[in-house]
């Protein structure tokens, strides 16, 4: 219903905010009727609310890399493409977090 309402276009991809899991993939499949894989992968990174976590930032982004990796075995090629794009985005964040953590360990920031 949300995707059918053109007045709610700014909110169409809000249900895809967050780390991919099985229910996320179900919503992504619906969204593929109207949105490109790139838009859907990027929507996962749009926070609706602040969610806390414990541990390192690199560990957090590594979980995202793994979540998108799991999409690589999906039978739908479009979902695999979402996984590839999402993994690249997560991998960049992961590498950046590792660099920050190394810098902090060296310089004590």
C-alpha positions as a Markdown table, in Angstrom:
| # | Residue | x | y | z |
|---|---|---|---|---|
| 1 | Unk | 0.0 | 0.0 | 0.0 |
| 2 | Unk | 2.8 | 2.4 | 0.9 |
| 3 | Unk | 4.4 | 2.1 | -2.6 |
| 4 | Unk | 1.1 | 2.6 | -4.3 |
| 5 | Unk | 0.6 | 6.0 | -2.7 |
| 6 | Unk | 2.4 | 8.7 | -4.7 |
| 7 | Unk | 1.9 | 11.3 | -2.0 |
| 8 | Unk | 4.1 | 9.2 | 0.3 |
| 9 | Unk | 7.1 | 8.9 | -2.1 |
| 10 | Unk | 9.5 | 10.3 | 0.5 |
| 11 | Unk | 8.6 | 7.4 | 2.8 |
| 12 | Unk | 8.5 | 4.5 | 0.3 |
| 13 | Unk | 11.9 | 3.1 | 1.3 |
| 14 | Unk | 11.7 | 3.8 | 5.0 |
| 15 | Unk | 10.8 | 0.2 | 5.7 |
| 16 | Unk | 14.1 | -0.8 | 4.2 |
| 17 | Unk | 16.1 | 1.1 | 6.8 |
| 18 | Unk | 18.3 | -1.2 | 8.7 |
| 19 | Unk | 20.5 | -4.3 | 8.4 |
| 20 | Unk | 19.1 | -6.9 | 5.9 |
| 21 | Unk | 17.5 | -10.0 | 7.2 |
| 22 | Unk | 14.8 | -12.3 | 5.8 |
| 23 | Unk | 11.9 | -9.8 | 6.4 |
| 24 | Unk | 14.0 | -7.0 | 4.9 |
| 25 | Unk | 14.5 | -9.1 | 1.7 |
| 26 | Unk | 10.7 | -9.6 | 1.5 |
| 27 | Unk | 10.2 | -5.9 | 1.6 |
| 28 | Unk | 13.0 | -5.3 | -0.9 |
| 29 | Unk | 11.4 | -7.7 | -3.4 |
| 30 | Unk | 8.2 | -5.6 | -3.2 |
| 31 | Unk | 10.2 | -2.4 | -3.6 |
| 32 | Unk | 11.9 | -3.8 | -6.7 |
| 33 | Unk | 8.7 | -3.2 | -8.6 |
| 34 | Unk | 9.3 | 0.5 | -8.4 |
| 35 | Unk | 12.9 | 1.1 | -7.3 |
| 36 | Unk | 16.4 | 0.1 | -8.6 |
| 37 | Unk | 18.7 | -2.2 | -6.7 |
| 38 | Unk | 21.0 | 0.8 | -6.0 |
| 39 | Unk | 18.2 | 2.7 | -4.3 |
| 40 | Unk | 17.2 | -0.2 | -2.2 |
| 41 | Unk | 20.7 | -1.0 | -1.1 |
| 42 | Unk | 21.3 | 2.6 | -0.1 |
| 43 | Unk | 17.9 | 2.7 | 1.8 |
| 44 | Unk | 19.3 | 0.2 | 4.3 |
| 45 | Unk | 21.7 | 2.9 | 5.5 |
| 46 | Unk | 19.1 | 5.6 | 6.0 |
| 47 | Unk | 18.5 | 5.6 | 9.8 |
| 48 | Unk | 14.9 | 6.3 | 11.0 |
| 49 | Unk | 16.1 | 6.3 | 14.6 |
| 50 | Unk | 19.3 | 6.1 | 16.5 |
| 51 | Unk | 20.1 | 2.6 | 17.5 |
| 52 | Unk | 22.8 | 1.9 | 20.0 |
| 53 | Unk | 25.3 | -1.0 | 19.8 |
| 54 | Unk | 28.2 | -2.2 | 21.8 |
| 55 | Unk | 31.7 | -3.1 | 20.6 |
| 56 | Unk | 33.8 | -1.5 | 18.0 |
| 57 | Unk | 32.6 | 0.5 | 15.0 |
| 58 | Unk | 34.5 | -1.9 | 12.7 |
| 59 | Unk | 32.7 | -4.8 | 14.3 |
| 60 | Unk | 29.4 | -3.1 | 13.7 |
| 61 | Unk | 30.1 | -2.6 | 10.0 |
| 62 | Unk | 31.6 | -6.1 | 9.6 |
| 63 | Unk | 28.1 | -7.4 | 10.6 |
| 64 | Unk | 26.6 | -5.3 | 7.8 |
| 65 | Unk | 29.2 | -6.7 | 5.3 |
| 66 | Unk | 28.1 | -10.2 | 6.4 |
| 67 | Unk | 24.4 | -9.4 | 6.2 |
| 68 | Unk | 24.7 | -8.2 | 2.6 |
| 69 | Unk | 27.0 | -11.2 | 1.8 |
| 70 | Unk | 24.1 | -13.5 | 2.7 |
| 71 | Unk | 22.1 | -12.0 | -0.2 |
| 72 | Unk | 24.7 | -13.4 | -2.7 |
| 73 | Unk | 23.0 | -16.8 | -2.6 |
| 74 | Unk | 19.4 | -15.5 | -3.2 |
| 75 | Unk | 17.7 | -17.0 | -6.2 |
| 76 | Unk | 16.7 | -13.6 | -7.5 |
| 77 | Unk | 19.4 | -11.9 | -9.5 |
| 78 | Unk | 18.1 | -8.5 | -8.4 |
| 79 | Unk | 18.5 | -9.3 | -4.7 |
| 80 | Unk | 22.0 | -10.6 | -5.4 |
| 81 | Unk | 22.7 | -7.2 | -7.0 |
| 82 | Unk | 21.3 | -5.4 | -4.0 |
| 83 | Unk | 23.7 | -7.6 | -1.9 |
| 84 | Unk | 26.7 | -6.7 | -4.0 |
| 85 | Unk | 26.0 | -3.0 | -3.8 |
| 86 | Unk | 25.1 | -3.0 | -0.1 |
| 87 | Unk | 28.3 | -5.0 | 0.6 |
| 88 | Unk | 30.4 | -2.5 | -1.2 |
| 89 | Unk | 28.9 | 0.3 | 0.9 |
| 90 | Unk | 29.4 | -1.6 | 4.1 |
| 91 | Unk | 32.9 | -2.6 | 3.2 |
| 92 | Unk | 33.9 | 1.1 | 2.7 |
| 93 | Unk | 32.5 | 1.9 | 6.2 |
| 94 | Unk | 34.2 | -1.1 | 7.6 |
| 95 | Unk | 37.6 | -0.1 | 6.2 |
| 96 | Unk | 37.2 | 3.5 | 7.3 |
| 97 | Unk | 36.3 | 2.3 | 10.9 |
| 98 | Unk | 39.4 | 0.0 | 10.9 |
| 99 | Unk | 41.6 | 3.0 | 9.9 |
| 100 | Unk | 40.0 | 5.2 | 12.6 |
| 101 | Unk | 40.6 | 2.5 | 15.2 |
| 102 | Unk | 44.2 | 2.1 | 14.2 |
| 103 | Unk | 44.8 | 5.8 | 14.3 |
| 104 | Unk | 43.1 | 6.0 | 17.8 |
| 105 | Unk | 45.3 | 3.1 | 19.0 |
| 106 | Unk | 48.4 | 4.8 | 17.8 |
| 107 | Unk | 47.6 | 8.4 | 18.8 |
| 108 | Unk | 45.2 | 7.8 | 21.7 |
| 109 | Unk | 42.4 | 9.9 | 20.4 |
